[in-house]
Amino acid sequence: MDRIVLEKKYKEIIENLEQGILPFWIKNGIDKEYGGYIVNFDENGTPIGDHEKMLVTQTRMIWGFSALSKEYKNQEYLELAKQGVDFLIRYFWDQEYGGWYWKTNPEGEMLDGDKLIYGQTFVIYALCEYTLAGNDPRGLDYAKKTFDFIQVYAADTANGGYFENLNRDWSRMPFGAGAGDIKSLNIHMHMLEAYTTLYQCSGLEIHKRKLEEVIDLVLEKMVNLKLGCGYDQMGPDFERRPAISIPKTWTQDRESDSEKANPSDTTFYGHNVELVWLLNRANDVLGQPFHTYDEVTKSLTDHSLKYGFDDEYGGIYYSGPYAGEATGFEKEWWENCEVLIGYLDAYERLKDDKYLDAFVKCWEFCHQYMIHHEVGEWYQLLSREGKVLVGCIGNGWKGIYHTGRAVLECKQRLERILEVI
């Protein structure tokens, strides 16, 4: 790989982070009236909607400002995270049952008290990153409380893993359409993500042990290394099930112009590659040998390159079957964010230039088509050729997390790569 090419991409990434993403969210994302964050913006960055606050996005904004405060040693960013933590603890914490509400109104009044494990894990992830950034003891304290509630009410002690959709009182939601009996790769992958940062923050043996358990479960029950991808949904015994549309998930809420692929045999390329680099991050935090998960890295990343990567236009497709060509050719912001990190991560682990080439081509697509350069943030959804299909800059699921994290992680990796290339 030509060093000059990588240096150019590095400069473009820095520009998008420091002159685009960060200024946009600092200027527009802080709710100066009530606290917390405003995340709903149209394709021109204009605020829209009633500004309801969802747990997942409020915590992702906390995580973003915390991580960036660490990177830039910037107290202002940490204060922006702190005011989000203040709002979160004051209004999202359930004083009666424990855990965190799913949604409030702008003022902080509870609208939906359900205990979705997806949201609970993002609380852990965000509050631990916040603690690592600024040493506020509330962060780790509430992260540990959340972890304990998950072990008591969501852990499946008979079969392993965790039930995911729970009511406010931590009882399981109805089976079937309510998804009270579903276990998914998505939630367990983000639990891996959260427990990694929790153990990094606390150093406690119980947090280490539960992280290792989730890693083993994901690799043994939810990933097929021969195929090179992860399965979508499983039942309590981890038997594969035809995927259903689960309430209060991105897959159900997302806007799309295309017909959905057959859900019974679908994998998401961005998720698979995201899992790879999150697994490698967990490996490093656990202090295991650097190349522990090279086989997993190669298997899942190569599957994405074979079936999901667009060699003609660049970028990663939305979804496809476990084995065979893609069926969902749209290009969504978060998946393209995650493969940027994952391809650089794979190069650092495996030293194969094909991963650098894929990173460059994916970044060139994102830089040309997915980033709204006048606004600074990324569009939500594009066609294969780069036409904007869903232009919103932010929504209840889309904040600083995927984009800010992607360019931050790529910045750090490119700095290491450029030192030795």
Order of alpha helices (4+ residues) and beta strands (2+ residues): alpha-alpha-beta-alpha-alpha-beta-beta-beta-alpha-alpha-beta-beta-alpha-alpha-beta-beta-beta-alpha-beta-alpha-alpha-beta-beta-alpha-alpha-beta-beta-alpha
